[in-house]
Amino acid sequence: MWSKNNQKDMDDLSNSSNIISKGTILTGNLQAHGNIRVEGKIIGDITTSSKLALGNSSLIEGNILAQNAEFAGTIIGNVQVTEQLVLKSTAIIKGDLSVNKLIIESGAEFNGKCRMGIKFTEIMIHEDSAHKNLDRKGKKEKTEEIVPFLKKAES
């Protein structure tokens, strides 16, 4: 019974979408089960077990871990994509890539090392509710800390 409910919850999470719009600046790490679209600026790491899409106006200063990704903006940091990464003609990457498959359109800029054919089994996002914070009234409140894990496939 629990496994069916948990599977439905995970399916709902992976079908969700998150948008950071143009003009928005996010400082801190962003972790999600669902798709992420960024048109703004993120100073911190991004982890998703789905697709990450970075628009022309996006700027990421941090590391990226995603299942699939399509970049048209600027990334200053290392990138790991477990399936396919597409670099659009306006993409600029200053960092290292570890990907399974890579597509680079003419005009894209990439300065760093690249490792291709990397096989990973899955991206795991662990939710730990053991941490507690105090709310404004002084009551203890549970919060979720999401910690990313990346499992390498056995050769």
Number of C-alpha atoms within 10 A of each C-alpha: 5 7 8 9 10 11 11 12 12 13 13 12 16 17 12 13 15 13 13 17 15 14 11 14 16 14 12 12 15 16 19 21 23 20 22 24 18 23 22 21 23 22 17 16 19 22 28 25 25 22 25 26 21 26 21 19 16 25 21 24 18 18 19 23 26 29 22 22 26 18 24 22 25 22 24 18 18 20 23 23 28 25 19 17 26 18 23 21 16 17 24 21 22 17 17 18 22 20 24 19 17 18 11 15 12 11 12 17 17 18 12 12 11 14 13 12 12 15 18 17 11 16 21 16 18 12 12 12 12 9 11 13 11 11 10 7 6 8 10 12 11 14 14 12 15 17 12 17 13 16 11 13 10 7 4
